[in-house]
């Protein structure tokens, strides 16, 4: 996608062929900064500190983290250490474990002399595969948008509500939930996006609104609690969100507040779509509420905010009473019954075990 008219991915191999470059998302929207990762510890820090975030991008970064570890030491012990170090960075997104499993399986039985080249090659493949997957998600999601838009008056604007950031900044390119939006915009549809601010990290405000603006997509930022009101007044044609982990039965785990949007959508008859790449499906889990671990992050994400002063200086300030305790749950689970359809690289399906098995008969558990 584009930044100031130039195409970027969120992660790429540097010109030296060894280090990895990323967009530091903690600096957005006030500064566009790219940084280099030169070691396993730096890749792990980038994931944990959310310099990179979004399930697909976390997976790609972890894959390159393994490659960086192999460049320093291609031994079995180093491979296992890299796997364990990266796995501990974020507990909720299943793409992280998937990518690490892919890398370890790809490298384990190779001679040490081949591991560095093989690691970088597989990491690049994982990144390229994510781009292709997200491109396909956009194509299938666009069809759903067009089906809904066709029922409106000719020339009417198509209004979509999204939560958190599931755009190209959350993936390697294109995005998941935003991919159909970009495809619709590029195809000439009059599309407008309601962007939840997405407290506490404001990833809708700082990331989704920023990347939509860079691409020229019409959008309006709203407070998180505004969506229900808009739906009641017919101002939302559909909702579409991403997911960090999806169960074999269609439950989806996404940024905290997604569940409330799904409840409002159900009450107002608004279609609620979830866009996901297949590596986000955890086929070992059936009950998302009971089985998916929910990350709890530092209370400072609630009690502190970063912004730009009139003179351009970027500062972080405290907004809470000094001694008030904070509870910062990063995700919630939306039960499958509230999801209109899952949108994957293979097409869309009902959010049910049968629907998912029909799209992925080669991966779904038997029986």
N, C-alpha and C positions, 0 to 999 in steps of 0.2 A: 504494500500500500504506500501512500505518498506522505512525505513530510516536506513542506515547502516546495512541492512539485517534484521531489526526487523520490524514487522508489527505495524503500527499506524493507528488510525483514527485521524481526526482533532479535535474532541471533545469527551470527555468521562467523566463518573462519577468517581470521585476520590474514593480511598479506604475507606474514611470515610462515604461514602454513601450520602453526602450532598453537598460538594463543587464540582465544575466542572473544569476539566483541558482542556486546549487548547494549540495548538502550536502558539506561538507568531510570526505571519507571518511578522511583521515589522522588525524582526531580521534576517530573511533569505535574501540572501543565506550564509551570513558570519557566523552566529551563529544559532544553533538549540537549541531553548529554549522553555520549556513548563512552563506555569504559571497556577495558580489556580484562579478561580472566586468564591468569597464567598458571594456576595451580588448583588442585582439588579443593583446598580450603577456601579459595576465592569463589569457586562455583557453588560450594555449599553455603557460603555467606550470602551470595546473590539470591539464592532460593529462599533462605530463612528470613532475610531482611526484606524480601519482596522487591528487590531491584528487578527481578523477573517474577511474574506471577501468572496465574491462569494454568489450569491443569495441563494442557498440551505443551505450553512453553516450559513449564517446570520439567516435564518429561524430556524435552529436547535438551534443556540445560543440563540435566542429570547425565544424559548420554555423553555430552561433551565433557562433563566433569570426570567421567570414567576415562575418556580419552586423555585428558590432561594428567590423570593419575598414572596411566600407562606410559606416558611420555617420560615421567619422572622415574618410574619403577615398574617394569612389566611382569613382576612376579605374581604368583597366586595370592600371596599374602597381601600385596598391594591392591589386587583386584577385589579381594574380600573386604579390605579396609575401606576402599572407595565405595563399595556397595553399601556397607553399613553406615558410613558417614553421611552419604547422600539420602539414604532412606529415612534417617532421623530428622531431616530438615523440616518436613511438612507432613502431618499424619493423615490428612483427609483425601487429598487428590490421588486417585489410583493410578493415573498416568505415570507418576513418579516410580512406583514399584514396577509397572509394566516395562518402562524403558530400561530400568536397571536389570530386570530379568532378561530382557533382550540382549543387553550388552554383555552380561556375564555368560549367558549361553553361547553367544557368538565368539567369545574370547577364551573360554575355559580350556578347551582342548587344543588350542593352537600353540605352536612353539613360541617361546618368549620373543624370538627375533621377528615374528610376524605380528605381534599383538598391537604395536603402536599404530601401524598403518591400518590394520583391520579395525581398530577402535575408532579412528577418525572417519574411516569409510562408513562404518555402520551408523555412527552419530549423524553424519551428513544424510544418510538414507532416511533415518528417522525424521529429520527435519523436513526433507523433501516429501516424505510420505504424508506428513501433517499438512503441508501446503495443498497437496492433491486432495486429501480428505476434506479439508475446509472448503476448497473450491467446489467439490461435489455437494457438500451440505448446502452451500449457497444456491446451487441449481435446484435442488429438491425443495428447499424452503421458499424460493421464489414462486414455484408452482402453487404452493399453499397460499401465498400472499395474493397471487393473481385470481385464484378461485374465490377468495373472500372479496377482493376488490371488484370483481365482475358483478357482484350482487348490489353494489352501491350505484348511486346515480352517476351517469357518465360525467367524467371530469372531476369527480369528487376526490379530495385529498385522502390518502391512505395513512392512518395514524397508528403507529406501533409503539408500545411501551416496553422498555427493557430495564433490567435491574443489574447493578454492578457493571463489570466490563467483561464482555465475551466477544470482543472485537479482535483485530489483528494483533493488538498488544498482549492479548491473552494466549496467542498461538504463535506460530512462526510467520504466518501471513493469512490474510482474508478474515480469520476469526470464525467463530461458530454461530452464535446468535446474530451477529452483525453481518455475516457473510451474505445472507439473503437480502439484507437491507442494502448493502453495497451493490449487489446484482440488480436489485430493483431500481435503485438510483441510476446506475449506469445504463439501464434499459429504457430510461426516460419516464418511469413511473413518478407521479407526484407523491412522494413519500415523505412523511414527517415523523420524527422519533421523539417520544417523551422519555427523557433520560432521568431516572432516579438519581439523586445525589449519592446514595448508597453510603450512609454512615456505617461504621465510624471512620473508615479510611477515605471516604469520598471518592471511590474509584469510578463512579458514574460521572461525577462532576469533573474530576481531574484527568480521567483517561478516556472514557467513552465520548464525552462532549468534545474533548480535544481532537480525538482521531476522526470523529464525524465532521468536525469543522475543517480539518485538513483535507478531507475528501470532498467537501462541498455539500454534504448531506444536511437538509433542513432538520433542526432539532431544537428542543426547548428543555432546559434543566428544571426539574421540579423537586420539591422536598419529598422525602420518602413516603410520607403519609398522604400524598395528594392523589395517588393512583386510583383509589377507590372512588373518590369524588369524580374524577374524569370518566371513569367507567359508568357511573350512575347517569351521567349526562350524555352518553353516547359519543364520547370524544376519543375512545380507544377501539380500534377495529380488531386488534389482537395483541397479545403479549408474547414475547419470545425472550427466553433467557438461556444461559449456558448451564453447565453442571460440572462439578468436580468429581463426582462419583455417581453412577447409576446402577441400581441393583438389577438382578436378573428378572425381577418382577415389575420394573418400571418406576420404582421410587427414585427421586432425584435429590441429590445433595448439592446445594448451591449457596451462594452468599447469604448471610443472615438477612431475613426479610423477604426472601423469595416465597416462602410458605404463605405469608400474609397477602402477597399479590395474587397467588393462585386462588386463595379463598375469595378475594374480591372479584376475581375474574369469573369464578364459578357462580357466584351470587348474581352477577350481571350478564351471564350468558356470553362472555367474551372468550374466544378461543385462547388457550394457554399452551404454547408450544415450547418444547425444550430441544435445543440443538446440541448434538454431541457427536464427537468422533468415537468410533468403536473402542479404542483403547481406554476410554473413560468408563466403559461398562465393567463392573466387577461381578463376574458370573458366579462368584462364591458366596455372594450376599443376597438374601431374599427380603429381609425386613430392614429397610434403611433406618427407621427410627431407633430400633433396638441394636443394630449391628454396626453402623458406621460411626467411627470415632469422630467427635466434633472438636476441632482445634479451639483452644482458649488462648487468646493472645494477650499481650500486655495491656493493662488498663490505661496506659498512656495514650493508646490509640483513641480512646474515648475522651480523655481529659485534656488532650493537647490538640491544637490545630495549627497548620502551616498556611500562610498566605503571603501575598505581596502588598507591600505598603505603596502609597502614592509615588514615592521616590524610586520605586522599582526594587527596593530591598526585600528579600524573602526572609521572613521570620517565623518562628514557632512560638506560640503563646499557650499558657494554661487557661482553661475556660471553666474549670470545676472548682468547687470548694476544696481546700487543701486536704482535708481528712476524710472526704467521702470515698468509700470503697467503690471499686469499679468491677463489673463483670463483663467480659468482652468475648462473647461466643462468636466465632467467625462464620459459622455455617448453620443452616437448618435443613431439614428434610421435608420435601413436599411429597406426600403420598401419591401413588400412581393414579388414584381415582380422580385427582384434580388436574391431571395432565391430559390435554386434548390429543396430542400426538408427540411422538419423539421423531426428530429429524436427524438422520444419520447420512453417512456417505453412500449408503446403499438404498436410500429412500426413506420415506416416513412410515410409521406404524403406530398402532395403538400402544399405549404405555401398559402393556400386559406381558406376562411371560410368554404367552402364545404369539403375540405380535412380534416380540423381539426374536423369538426362536424362528419365526418365519423369515425374517431378514437375515439372521445369522445361524442357519442350521449347522454350520461347521464349527461354531463356537459355543452355542447354548448347551447347558448341561442336559444330559439324557435322563428321561424318566421323571 
